[in-house]
Amino acid sequence: GGMIRIGETTTRYTKIQGAASGSGLEADMLFYNTNSSGTPTTNLQIMGSGRGVSDFTIRAWINFNGTGTIAIRDSHNVSSIVDGATGDYVVNFAAGMPSTGYATGLGIGGSAVLIGSGRGGMSYNTTSAYRIGVRNGNSQAWEDTELVTAMWCGG
């Protein structure tokens, strides 16, 4: 793979590097900087699919039907979903999050007034999975719904 190096010193520089064929790297291109001791930090990774990955991009997202036999309509970086019980879903990430400090956005749709949240709190939401809970906003009962969407970024 090719490399362009732009820098002020031999230890502090910015580097753009293409992955070598057969290198096992997932990215076609990596953008990273080094600190004063030469330790690199990846700032942006452009995948072979053209998708960019950084702390500021969506790392995973899903749109699924949560009623009956649950079914993923479309997703990115999601390996599977599990129907735990009424209004209880676990989304498993294909590639884990860098840490548990990621942010989540949820969208819930259905015929009732619904409330979606991370079910089980921070102790269940890990780098490899996120648990979604859906409640009826009027009765507070757990409820399945036909539209559940979520996205995760940061970490």
DSSP file with accessible surface (Angstrom, degrees, kcal/mol):
  #  RESIDUE AA STRUCTURE BP1 BP2  ACC     N-H-->O    O-->H-N    N-H-->O    O-->H-N    TCO  KAPPA ALPHA  PHI   PSI    X-CA   Y-CA   Z-CA
    1    1 A G              0   0   74      0, 0.0    19,-0.2     0, 0.0    18,-0.1   0.000 360.0 360.0 360.0 149.6    0.0    0.0    0.0
    2    2 A G        -     0   0   54     17,-0.2    16,-2.6    15,-0.0     2,-0.3  -0.352 360.0-159.0 -83.0 165.0    1.1    3.6   -0.7
    3    3 A M  E     -A   17   0A 103     14,-0.2     2,-0.4    -2,-0.1    14,-0.2  -0.995  13.1-163.6-148.3 138.2    1.7    6.2    2.0
    4    4 A I  E     -A   16   0A 104     12,-2.9    12,-2.8    -2,-0.3     2,-0.5  -0.994  14.9-166.1-118.4 128.7    1.8   10.0    2.1
    5    5 A R  E     -A   15   0A 114     -2,-0.4     2,-0.5    10,-0.2    10,-0.2  -0.971   8.6-180.0-121.0 125.4    3.4   11.5    5.1
    6    6 A I  E     +A   14   0A 103      8,-3.2     8,-4.0    -2,-0.5     2,-0.3  -0.987  25.8 137.5-122.5 123.6    3.1   15.2    6.0
    7    7 A G  E     -A   13   0A  54     -2,-0.5     6,-0.2     6,-0.3     3,-0.1  -0.998  57.9-133.2-165.3 167.4    4.8   16.4    9.1
    8    8 A E  S    S+     0   0  151      4,-1.4     2,-0.3    -2,-0.3     5,-0.2   0.738  93.9   6.6 -94.1 -29.3    6.9   18.8   11.1
    9    9 A T  S    S-     0   0   72      3,-1.8    -1,-0.1     1,-0.0     0, 0.0  -0.859  83.0 -94.9-141.6 179.5    9.3   16.3   12.6
   10   10 A T  S    S+     0   0  116     -2,-0.3     3,-0.1     1,-0.2    -1,-0.0   0.716 124.9  34.3 -73.1 -19.2   10.2   12.6   12.3
   11   11 A T  S    S+     0   0   58      1,-0.2     2,-0.6    25,-0.1    27,-0.3   0.643 113.2  58.8-107.5 -19.4    7.9   11.8   15.3
   12   12 A R  S    S+     0   0  107     24,-0.1    -3,-1.8    25,-0.1    -4,-1.4  -0.909  75.4 116.4-116.7 107.6    5.1   14.3   14.8
   13   13 A Y  E     -A    7   0A  36     -2,-0.6    21,-1.7    -6,-0.2     2,-0.4  -0.964  58.2-113.2-158.5 168.3    3.3   14.0   11.5
   14   14 A T  E     -AB   6  33A  57     -8,-4.0    -8,-3.2    -2,-0.3     2,-0.4  -0.929  33.6-165.6-109.4 138.6    0.0   13.2    9.7
   15   15 A K  E     -AB   5  32A  32     17,-2.8    17,-2.1    -2,-0.4     2,-0.5  -0.982  16.1-164.9-132.0 136.5    0.0   10.1    7.5
   16   16 A I  E     +AB   4  31A  41    -12,-2.8   -12,-2.9    -2,-0.4     2,-0.4  -0.988  23.1 179.5-115.5 123.1   -2.4    8.9    4.8
   17   17 A Q  E     -AB   3  30A  53     13,-2.3    13,-2.5    -2,-0.5     2,-0.3  -0.988  22.3-145.9-134.5 133.2   -1.9    5.2    4.1
   18   18 A G  E     - B   0  29A  19    -16,-2.6    11,-0.3    -2,-0.4     2,-0.2  -0.730  34.0-108.0 -91.2 143.6   -3.6    2.8    1.7
   19   19 A A        -     0   0   28      9,-1.3   -17,-0.2    -2,-0.3     2,-0.2  -0.512  33.3-121.0 -72.1 135.9   -4.0   -0.8    2.8
   20   20 A A    >   -     0   0   42     -2,-0.2     3,-2.1   -19,-0.2     5,-0.3  -0.484  37.5 -91.4 -73.9 146.4   -1.7   -3.2    1.0
   21   21 A S  T 3  S+     0   0  134      1,-0.3    -1,-0.1    -2,-0.2     0, 0.0  -0.369 113.2   9.9 -58.8 129.5   -3.3   -6.1   -0.9
   22   22 A G  T 3  S+     0   0   83      3,-0.1    -1,-0.3     1,-0.1    -2,-0.1   0.590  89.8 125.2  76.9  11.6   -3.7   -9.1    1.4
   23   23 A S  S <  S-     0   0   57     -3,-2.1    -2,-0.1     2,-0.1     3,-0.1   0.651  74.3-125.1 -77.7 -15.1   -2.6   -7.1    4.4
   24   24 A G        +     0   0   73      1,-0.3     2,-0.2    -4,-0.2    -1,-0.1   0.419  63.9 138.9  85.1  -3.6   -5.8   -8.1    6.3
   25   25 A L        -     0   0   90     -5,-0.3    -1,-0.3     1,-0.1    -3,-0.1  -0.522  49.8-147.7 -74.0 144.2   -6.7   -4.5    7.0
   26   26 A E  S    S+     0   0  137     -2,-0.2    22,-1.1    -3,-0.1     2,-0.3   0.699  74.4  77.8 -81.9 -20.3  -10.3   -3.6    6.6
   27   27 A A  E     - C   0  47A   2     20,-0.2    20,-0.3     1,-0.1    -8,-0.2  -0.655  59.3-158.7 -96.8 145.8   -9.6   -0.1    5.4
   28   28 A D  E    S+     0   0A  97     18,-2.3    -9,-1.3     1,-0.3     2,-0.3   0.742  89.2  19.6 -81.4 -28.7   -8.6    1.1    2.0
   29   29 A M  E     -BC  18  46A  73     17,-1.8    17,-2.9   -11,-0.3     2,-0.4  -0.994  64.6-164.7-146.8 136.1   -7.3    4.3    3.5
   30   30 A L  E     -BC  17  45A  27    -13,-2.5   -13,-2.3    -2,-0.3     2,-0.5  -0.969   3.2-164.1-119.4 135.2   -6.3    5.4    7.1
   31   31 A F  E     +BC  16  44A  55     13,-2.9    12,-2.9    -2,-0.4    13,-1.8  -0.983  26.9 153.9-115.6 121.5   -5.8    8.9    8.2
   32   32 A Y  E     -BC  15  42A  25    -17,-2.1   -17,-2.8    -2,-0.5     2,-0.3  -0.982  30.3-146.3-148.4 159.3   -3.9    9.3   11.5
   33   33 A N  E     -BC  14  41A  61      8,-1.9     8,-2.7    -2,-0.3     2,-0.3  -0.842  14.3-138.6-116.7 159.6   -1.7   11.7   13.4
   34   34 A T  E     - C   0  40A   7    -21,-1.7     2,-0.1    -2,-0.3   -23,-0.0  -0.889  14.0-131.7-116.5 150.8    1.1   11.1   15.8
   35   35 A N    >   -     0   0   63      4,-1.7     3,-2.2    -2,-0.3   -22,-0.1  -0.261  46.4 -79.9 -86.6-174.3    1.8   12.8   19.1
   36   36 A S  T 3  S+     0   0   93      1,-0.3   -24,-0.1     2,-0.1   -25,-0.1   0.741 132.1  51.5 -64.1 -20.5    5.2   14.2   20.1
   37   37 A S  T 3  S-     0   0   84      2,-0.1    -1,-0.3   -26,-0.1   -25,-0.1   0.413 121.1-105.5 -94.9   1.7    6.4   10.7   21.1
   38   38 A G    <   +     0   0   24     -3,-2.2    -2,-0.1   -27,-0.3   -26,-0.1   0.538  68.4 148.6  91.3   7.0    5.4    9.2   17.8
   39   39 A T        -     0   0   76      1,-0.0    -4,-1.7     2,-0.0    -1,-0.3  -0.640  41.2-135.7 -77.9 122.2    2.3    7.3   19.0
   40   40 A P  E     -C   34   0A  76      0, 0.0     2,-0.4     0, 0.0    -6,-0.2  -0.491  17.2-166.5 -82.4 148.1   -0.3    7.2   16.2
   41   41 A T  E     -C   33   0A  84     -8,-2.7    -8,-1.9    -2,-0.2     2,-0.4  -0.990  21.6-131.1-129.0 122.1   -4.0    7.8   16.6
   42   42 A T  E     +C   32   0A  82     -2,-0.4   -10,-0.3   -10,-0.2     3,-0.1  -0.603  27.8 174.7 -74.5 124.3   -6.4    6.9   13.8
   43   43 A N  E     +     0   0A  73    -12,-2.9    12,-0.4    -2,-0.4     2,-0.3   0.753  67.0   9.7 -98.2 -32.4   -8.7    9.8   13.0
   44   44 A L  E     -C   31   0A  55    -13,-1.8   -13,-2.9    10,-0.1     2,-0.5  -0.981  57.3-165.6-152.5 137.6  -10.5    8.4   10.0
   45   45 A Q  E     -CD  30  53A  49      8,-2.2     8,-2.8    -2,-0.3     2,-0.7  -0.992   9.0-157.4-125.5 121.4  -10.7    5.1    8.4
   46   46 A I  E     -CD  29  52A  52    -17,-2.9   -18,-2.3    -2,-0.5   -17,-1.8  -0.910  19.4-144.3-102.2 116.1  -12.2    4.8    4.9
   47   47 A M  E >   -C   27   0A  38      4,-3.2     3,-2.3    -2,-0.7   -20,-0.2  -0.286  26.1-104.9 -75.9 163.6  -13.5    1.2    4.3
   48   48 A G  T 3  S+     0   0   49    -22,-1.1    -1,-0.1     1,-0.3   -21,-0.1   0.780 122.0  60.4 -58.0 -25.9  -13.3   -0.6    1.0
   49   49 A S  T 3  S-     0   0  103      2,-0.1    -1,-0.3     1,-0.1     3,-0.1   0.560 121.5-108.2 -77.9  -8.6  -17.1    0.0    0.7
   50   50 A G  S <  S+     0   0   56     -3,-2.3     2,-0.3     1,-0.3    -2,-0.1   0.331  75.6 137.0  96.1  -6.5  -16.4    3.7    0.7
   51   51 A R        -     0   0   57     -5,-0.1    -4,-3.2     1,-0.0     2,-0.4  -0.558  47.1-139.6 -77.1 134.9  -17.9    4.2    4.2
   52   52 A G  E     -D   46   0A  25     -2,-0.3     2,-0.5    -6,-0.2    -6,-0.2  -0.770  14.0-162.1 -94.6 139.8  -15.9    6.5    6.5
   53   53 A V  E     +D   45   0A  17     -8,-2.8    -8,-2.2    -2,-0.4     2,-0.3  -0.985  28.6 128.5-125.6 124.4  -15.4    5.5   10.2
   54   54 A S  S >  S-     0   0   17     -2,-0.5     3,-1.4   -10,-0.2   100,-0.4  -0.898  73.4 -82.9-152.6-177.9  -14.4    8.0   12.9
   55   55 A D  T 3  S+     0   0   92    -12,-0.4    99,-0.2    -2,-0.3     4,-0.1   0.640 127.8  53.0 -67.1 -10.9  -15.6    9.1   16.3
   56   56 A F  T 3  S+     0   0  188     97,-0.1     2,-0.3    98,-0.1    -1,-0.2   0.282  94.8  81.5-110.9  10.4  -18.0   11.4   14.5
   57   57 A T  S <  S-     0   0   39     -3,-1.4    97,-0.7    97,-0.0     2,-0.5  -0.763  91.5 -92.2-112.0 162.2  -19.7    8.9   12.2
   58   58 A I  E     -E  153   0B  62     -2,-0.3    95,-0.3     1,-0.2     3,-0.1  -0.588  35.1-169.6 -71.8 120.6  -22.5    6.5   12.8
   59   59 A R  E     +     0   0B  37     93,-2.6     2,-0.3    -2,-0.5    94,-0.2   0.770  68.4   0.3 -84.5 -28.7  -20.9    3.2   13.8
   60   60 A A  E     +E  152   0B   0     92,-1.4    92,-2.7    33,-0.1     2,-0.3  -0.980  62.8 175.8-156.2 151.2  -24.0    1.1   13.6
   61   61 A W  E     -EF 151  76B  90     15,-1.9    15,-2.4    -2,-0.3     2,-0.3  -0.980   4.9-170.5-153.9 159.5  -27.7    1.5   12.8
   62   62 A I  E     -EF 150  75B   2     88,-2.4    88,-2.0    -2,-0.3     2,-0.4  -0.994  14.9-167.4-151.9 149.8  -30.8   -0.6   12.4
   63   63 A N  E     +EF 149  74B  48     11,-2.2    10,-2.7    -2,-0.3    11,-1.6  -0.970  32.4 160.1-134.1 117.7  -34.4   -0.4   11.2
   64   64 A F  E     -EF 148  72B   0     84,-2.8    84,-2.1    -2,-0.4     2,-0.6  -0.962  44.3-116.7-142.9 160.1  -36.5   -3.5   12.2
   65   65 A N  E     - F   0  71B  44      6,-2.8     6,-1.7    -2,-0.3    81,-0.2  -0.859  24.0-169.8 -91.8 120.3  -40.1   -4.8   12.7
   66   66 A G        +     0   0    0     79,-1.7     2,-0.3    -2,-0.6    21,-0.3   0.194  54.4  92.8 -99.5  15.6  -40.5   -5.7   16.4
   67   67 A T  S    S-     0   0   48      2,-0.2    -2,-0.1    77,-0.2     4,-0.1  -0.812  92.9 -19.6-109.0 152.8  -43.8   -7.5   16.1
   68   68 A G  S    S+     0   0   63     -2,-0.3     2,-0.8     2,-0.1     3,-0.0  -0.315 136.1   6.9  58.5-130.0  -44.4  -11.2   15.6
   69   69 A T  S    S-     0   0  136      1,-0.0    -2,-0.2    -2,-0.0    -4,-0.1  -0.760  95.9-125.4 -82.0 109.7  -41.2  -12.8   14.3
   70   70 A I        -     0   0   29     -2,-0.8     2,-0.4    -4,-0.2    -4,-0.2  -0.246  32.4-171.7 -60.9 146.8  -38.9   -9.8   14.5
   71   71 A A  E     -F   65   0B  52     -6,-1.7    -6,-2.8    -4,-0.1     2,-0.5  -0.987  24.0-128.7-147.2 130.9  -37.2   -8.9   11.2
   72   72 A I  E     -F   64   0B  63     -2,-0.4    -8,-0.3    -8,-0.2     3,-0.1  -0.663  16.9-172.2 -76.5 125.0  -34.4   -6.5   10.3
   73   73 A R  E    S-     0   0B 123    -10,-2.7     2,-0.3    -2,-0.5    -9,-0.2   0.875  71.0 -24.0 -81.1 -44.1  -35.5   -4.3    7.4
   74   74 A D  E    S+F   63   0B  97    -11,-1.6   -11,-2.2     2,-0.0    -1,-0.4  -0.965  70.6 161.1-163.2 155.3  -32.0   -2.8    6.9
   75   75 A S  E     -F   62   0B  34     -2,-0.3     2,-0.3   -13,-0.2   -13,-0.2  -0.985  26.5-138.0-166.5 168.8  -28.9   -2.2    9.0
   76   76 A H  E    S-F   61   0B  56    -15,-2.4   -15,-1.9    -2,-0.3     3,-0.1  -0.987  86.9  -0.6-139.7 133.8  -25.2   -1.5    9.1
   77   77 A N  S    S+     0   0   34     -2,-0.3    17,-1.4     1,-0.2     2,-0.5   0.803  95.8 125.3  59.1  33.0  -22.7   -3.2   11.5
   78   78 A V  E     -H   93   0C  18     15,-0.3    15,-0.3    16,-0.1    -1,-0.2  -0.989  38.5-175.1-119.8 125.5  -25.5   -5.3   13.1
   79   79 A S  E     -     0   0C  72     13,-2.3     2,-0.3    -2,-0.5    14,-0.2   0.814  64.4 -30.7 -88.6 -32.5  -25.0   -9.0   13.2
   80   80 A S  E     -H   92   0C  47     12,-1.2    12,-2.9     2,-0.0     2,-0.3  -0.984  48.1-128.7-171.1 167.4  -28.4  -10.0   14.7
   81   81 A I  E     -H   91   0C  26     -2,-0.3     2,-0.4    10,-0.2    10,-0.2  -0.958  17.4-151.0-128.0 151.4  -31.3   -9.0   16.9
   82   82 A V  E     -H   90   0C  72      8,-2.3     8,-2.4    -2,-0.3     2,-0.9  -0.982  11.6-139.6-124.0 133.0  -32.9  -11.1   19.7
   83   83 A D  E     +H   89   0C  63     -2,-0.4     6,-0.2     6,-0.2     3,-0.1  -0.811  25.6 175.9 -91.1 101.6  -36.5  -10.9   20.8
   84   84 A G  E     -     0   0C  45      4,-1.9     2,-0.3    -2,-0.9    -1,-0.2   0.912  57.7 -50.9 -76.0 -44.2  -36.2  -11.1   24.6
   85   85 A A  E >  S-H   88   0C  52      3,-1.1     3,-2.1     0, 0.0    -1,-0.3  -0.923  92.6 -28.4-172.0-171.8  -39.8  -10.6   25.6
   86   86 A T  T 3  S-     0   0   80      1,-0.3    57,-0.1    -2,-0.3    48,-0.1  -0.371 134.1  -2.2 -59.8 124.0  -42.6   -8.2   24.9
   87   87 A G  T 3  S+     0   0    0    -21,-0.3    47,-2.3    55,-0.2     2,-0.5   0.674 109.5 114.7  69.7  18.7  -41.0   -4.8   24.1
   88   88 A D  E <   +HI  85 133C   9     -3,-2.1    -4,-1.9    45,-0.2    -3,-1.1  -0.969  35.3 165.3-128.8 117.1  -37.5   -6.2   24.8
   89   89 A Y  E     -HI  83 132C   0     43,-2.6    43,-3.2    -2,-0.5     2,-0.5  -0.988  22.4-154.3-133.4 141.7  -34.9   -6.4   22.0
   90   90 A V  E     -HI  82 131C  13     -8,-2.4    -8,-2.3    -2,-0.4     2,-0.6  -0.976   9.9-157.8-116.2 123.5  -31.2   -7.0   22.0
   91   91 A V  E     -HI  81 130C   0     39,-3.0    39,-2.3    -2,-0.5     2,-0.5  -0.894   8.5-154.3-100.5 122.3  -29.2   -5.6   19.0
   92   92 A N  E     -HI  80 129C  43    -12,-2.9   -13,-2.3    -2,-0.6   -12,-1.2  -0.857  11.8-134.1 -99.7 130.7  -25.8   -7.4   18.5
   93   93 A F  E     -H   78   0C  13     35,-2.4   -15,-0.3    -2,-0.5     3,-0.2  -0.619   1.7-147.3 -84.3 140.6  -23.1   -5.4   16.8
   94   94 A A  S    S+     0   0   67    -17,-1.4     2,-0.5    -2,-0.3    -1,-0.1   0.934  96.1  26.2 -70.1 -47.5  -21.0   -7.1   14.0
   95   95 A A  S    S-     0   0   48    -18,-0.4    -1,-0.3   -36,-0.1   -16,-0.0  -0.983 100.8-116.8-116.0 126.1  -17.9   -5.1   14.9
   96   96 A G        -     0   0   51     -2,-0.5    32,-0.2    -3,-0.2    31,-0.1  -0.085  25.8-103.0 -62.8 157.7  -17.8   -4.0   18.6
   97   97 A M        -     0   0    9     30,-2.8    -1,-0.1     1,-0.1    58,-0.1  -0.474  29.2-118.7 -73.7 151.6  -17.8   -0.4   19.7
   98   98 A P  S    S-     0   0   78      0, 0.0     2,-0.3     0, 0.0    57,-0.1   0.813  89.1 -14.6 -63.6 -30.2  -14.5    1.0   20.9
   99   99 A S  S    S-     0   0   46     55,-0.2     3,-0.5    27,-0.1    -2,-0.0  -0.940  71.8 -98.5-157.2 177.1  -15.9    1.6   24.4
  100  100 A T  S    S+     0   0   73     -2,-0.3    55,-0.1     1,-0.2    25,-0.0   0.408 100.5  91.1 -86.0   5.8  -19.2    1.8   26.3
  101  101 A G        +     0   0   60     54,-0.3    54,-0.7     2,-0.0    -1,-0.2   0.159  59.4 125.8 -87.4  22.8  -19.1    5.6   26.0
  102  102 A Y  E     -G  154   0B  22     -3,-0.5     2,-0.3    52,-0.3    52,-0.2  -0.307  58.3-120.9 -78.7 163.8  -21.1    5.7   22.7
  103  103 A A  E     -G  153   0B  57     50,-3.0    50,-2.0    -2,-0.0     2,-0.4  -0.792  22.2-153.6-104.7 149.1  -24.2    7.7   22.1
  104  104 A T  E     -G  152   0B  49     -2,-0.3     2,-0.4    48,-0.2    48,-0.2  -0.965   8.7-166.2-125.2 138.5  -27.5    6.1   21.1
  105  105 A G  E     -G  151   0B  28     46,-2.5    46,-2.0    -2,-0.4     2,-0.4  -0.992  14.1-167.2-120.9 129.5  -30.5    7.6   19.1
  106  106 A L  E     -G  150   0B  57     -2,-0.4     2,-0.4    44,-0.2    44,-0.2  -0.937  10.6-171.3-118.5 144.1  -33.8    5.7   19.1
  107  107 A G  E     -G  149   0B  24     42,-2.9    42,-2.9    -2,-0.4     2,-0.4  -1.000   7.7-173.8-131.6 128.8  -36.9    6.0   17.0
  108  108 A I  E     -G  148   0B  43     -2,-0.4     2,-0.4    40,-0.2    40,-0.2  -0.985   2.7-178.2-126.0 132.8  -40.1    4.1   17.8
  109  109 A G  E     +G  147   0B  20     38,-2.7    38,-1.3    -2,-0.4     2,-0.3  -0.968  21.1 113.0-131.7 146.6  -43.2    4.0   15.7
  110  110 A G  S    S-     0   0   34     -2,-0.4     4,-0.1     2,-0.2    35,-0.1  -0.979  71.9 -74.9 175.4-174.2  -46.6    2.4   16.2
  111  111 A S  S    S+     0   0  117     -2,-0.3     2,-0.2     2,-0.1    -1,-0.1   0.730 107.9  55.3 -79.5 -21.4  -50.3    2.9   16.8
  112  112 A A  S    S-     0   0   32     -3,-0.0     2,-0.7     1,-0.0    -2,-0.2  -0.557 102.1 -87.9-104.0 171.1  -49.9    3.8   20.5
  113  113 A V        -     0   0   90     -2,-0.2    24,-4.4    -4,-0.1    25,-0.5  -0.722  59.3-169.6 -76.9 113.7  -47.8    6.5   22.2
  114  114 A L  E     -J  136   0C  29     -2,-0.7     2,-0.4    22,-0.3    22,-0.2  -0.830  21.3-157.5-116.2 151.8  -44.6    4.6   22.7
  115  115 A I  E     -J  135   0C  81     20,-2.8    20,-2.7    -2,-0.3     2,-0.4  -0.992  11.1-162.9-125.8 126.7  -41.4    5.3   24.7
  116  116 A G  E     +J  134   0C  26     -2,-0.4     2,-0.3    18,-0.2    18,-0.2  -0.863  18.8 154.1-110.0 145.9  -38.1    3.7   23.8
  117  117 A S  E     -J  133   0C  51     16,-2.2    16,-3.1    -2,-0.4     2,-0.8  -0.972  54.4 -80.5-156.4 168.6  -35.0    3.4   26.0
  118  118 A G  E >   -J  132   0C  24     -2,-0.3     3,-1.0    14,-0.2     2,-0.3  -0.698  55.1-143.5 -73.6 110.0  -31.9    1.5   26.8
  119  119 A R  T 3  S+     0   0   47     12,-1.8    12,-0.2    -2,-0.8     5,-0.0  -0.639  78.0  21.8 -84.0 135.6  -33.5   -1.3   28.8
  120  120 A G  T 3  S-     0   0   43     -2,-0.3     3,-0.4     4,-0.1     4,-0.4   0.408 109.2-112.3  91.4  -3.9  -31.5   -2.7   31.7
  121  121 A G    X>  -     0   0   37     -3,-1.0     3,-1.5     1,-0.2     4,-1.3  -0.067  57.3 -39.9  72.5-172.5  -29.4    0.5   32.0
  122  122 A M  T 34 S+     0   0  132      1,-0.3    -1,-0.2     2,-0.2    -3,-0.1   0.737 126.7  71.2 -64.5 -22.6  -25.7    0.9   31.3
  123  123 A S  T 34 S+     0   0  115     -3,-0.4    -1,-0.3     1,-0.2    -2,-0.2   0.801 106.3  37.3 -67.9 -25.1  -24.8   -2.4   32.9
  124  124 A Y  T <4 S+     0   0   90     -3,-1.5     2,-0.9    -4,-0.4    -1,-0.2   0.781  96.0  85.4 -94.4 -31.2  -26.4   -4.3   29.9
  125  125 A N     <  +     0   0    6     -4,-1.3     5,-0.2     5,-0.1     2,-0.1  -0.631  65.2 166.8 -77.9 107.4  -25.4   -2.0   27.1
  126  126 A T        -     0   0   47      3,-2.1     3,-0.2    -2,-0.9   -29,-0.1  -0.440  53.9 -90.7-113.1-175.5  -21.9   -3.2   26.2
  127  127 A T  S    S+     0   0   56      1,-0.2   -30,-2.8    -2,-0.1     3,-0.1   0.708 126.5  40.5 -72.1 -16.4  -19.4   -2.8   23.4
  128  128 A S  S    S+     0   0   66    -32,-0.2   -35,-2.4     1,-0.2     2,-0.3   0.580 122.6  18.2-108.5 -12.3  -20.9   -5.8   21.6
  129  129 A A  E     -I   92   0C   6    -37,-0.2    -3,-2.1    -3,-0.2     2,-0.4  -0.996  52.3-152.6-157.2 157.9  -24.7   -5.3   22.2
  130  130 A Y  E     -I   91   0C  20    -39,-2.3   -39,-3.0    -2,-0.3     2,-0.5  -1.000  16.1-144.1-135.7 132.3  -27.4   -2.8   23.1
  131  131 A R  E     -I   90   0C  61     -2,-0.4   -12,-1.8   -41,-0.2     2,-0.4  -0.854  14.5-161.8-102.1 124.3  -30.7   -3.7   24.7
  132  132 A I  E     -IJ  89 118C   0    -43,-3.2   -43,-2.6    -2,-0.5     2,-0.4  -0.883   2.8-165.8-107.0 134.3  -33.8   -1.7   23.7
  133  133 A G  E     -IJ  88 117C   1    -16,-3.1   -16,-2.2    -2,-0.4     2,-0.4  -0.951   1.5-162.7-118.2 139.0  -37.0   -1.5   25.7
  134  134 A V  E     - J   0 116C   0    -47,-2.3     9,-2.5    -2,-0.4     2,-0.3  -0.987  10.8-179.7-124.1 126.3  -40.3   -0.2   24.4
  135  135 A R  E     -KJ 142 115C  85    -20,-2.7   -20,-2.8    -2,-0.4     2,-0.4  -0.912  35.3-108.8-121.1 152.9  -43.2    0.9   26.7
  136  136 A N  E  >  - J   0 114C  21      5,-2.9     4,-2.3    -2,-0.3   -22,-0.3  -0.662  27.6-141.9 -74.8 125.8  -46.7    2.2   26.1
  137  137 A G  T  4 S+     0   0   19    -24,-4.4   -23,-0.2    -2,-0.4    -1,-0.1   0.722  96.1  42.4 -66.1 -22.1  -46.5    5.8   27.1
  138  138 A N  T  4 S+     0   0  130    -25,-0.5    -1,-0.2     3,-0.1   -24,-0.1   0.911 128.6  22.8 -89.0 -49.8  -50.0    5.7   28.6
  139  139 A S  T  4 S-     0   0   75      2,-0.1    -2,-0.2     1,-0.0     3,-0.1   0.622  89.9-134.9 -94.4 -14.5  -50.1    2.4   30.4
  140  140 A Q     <  +     0   0   92     -4,-2.3     2,-0.2     1,-0.3    -3,-0.1   0.533  56.7 143.5  67.9   7.7  -46.3    1.9   30.9
  141  141 A A        -     0   0   50     -5,-0.1    -5,-2.9     1,-0.1    -1,-0.3  -0.505  61.5-103.0 -75.1 144.6  -46.8   -1.7   29.8
  142  142 A W  B     -K  135   0C  71     -7,-0.2     2,-0.4    -2,-0.2    -7,-0.3  -0.465  49.7-173.4 -64.0 139.8  -44.0   -3.2   27.7
  143  143 A E        -     0   0   49     -9,-2.5     2,-0.2   -56,-0.2    -9,-0.1  -0.994  25.5-132.9-147.0 134.2  -45.1   -3.3   24.1
  144  144 A D        -     0   0   44     -2,-0.4     2,-0.3   -57,-0.1   -77,-0.2  -0.531  30.0-168.1 -75.5 150.9  -43.9   -4.7   20.8
  145  145 A T        -     0   0    1     -2,-0.2   -79,-1.7   -79,-0.1   -35,-0.1  -0.975  30.2-126.7-143.1 155.9  -44.1   -2.3   17.8
  146  146 A E  S    S+     0   0   86     -2,-0.3     2,-0.4   -81,-0.2   -36,-0.2   0.613  95.1  49.0 -79.7 -12.7  -43.8   -2.5   14.1
  147  147 A L  E     + G   0 109B  65    -38,-1.3   -38,-2.7   -82,-0.2     2,-0.4  -0.939  56.9 159.3-134.2 114.4  -41.1    0.2   13.7
  148  148 A V  E     +EG  64 108B   0    -84,-2.1   -84,-2.8    -2,-0.4     2,-0.4  -0.999  10.6 175.1-128.8 125.9  -37.9    0.4   15.8
  149  149 A T  E     +EG  63 107B  45    -42,-2.9   -42,-2.9    -2,-0.4     2,-0.3  -0.967   2.2 168.7-128.3 148.4  -34.9    2.3   14.6
  150  150 A A  E     -EG  62 106B   5    -88,-2.0   -88,-2.4    -2,-0.4     2,-0.3  -0.989  12.0-169.2-153.7 153.4  -31.6    3.0   16.4
  151  151 A M  E     -EG  61 105B  95    -46,-2.0   -46,-2.5    -2,-0.3     2,-0.4  -0.986   6.9-157.1-144.9 150.9  -28.2    4.4   15.6
  152  152 A W  E     +EG  60 104B   0    -92,-2.7   -93,-2.6    -2,-0.3   -92,-1.4  -0.991  15.9 166.5-130.9 136.5  -24.9    4.5   17.6
  153  153 A C  E     +EG  58 103B  43    -50,-2.0   -50,-3.0    -2,-0.4   -95,-0.2  -0.932  43.1  22.3-142.5 167.3  -21.9    6.8   17.3
  154  154 A G  E       G   0 102B  16    -97,-0.7   -52,-0.3  -100,-0.4   -55,-0.2  -0.455 360.0 360.0  80.3-148.3  -18.8    7.7   19.3
  155  155 A G              0   0   31    -54,-0.7   -54,-0.3    -2,-0.1   -53,-0.2   0.305 360.0 360.0 103.7 360.0  -17.3    5.5   21.8
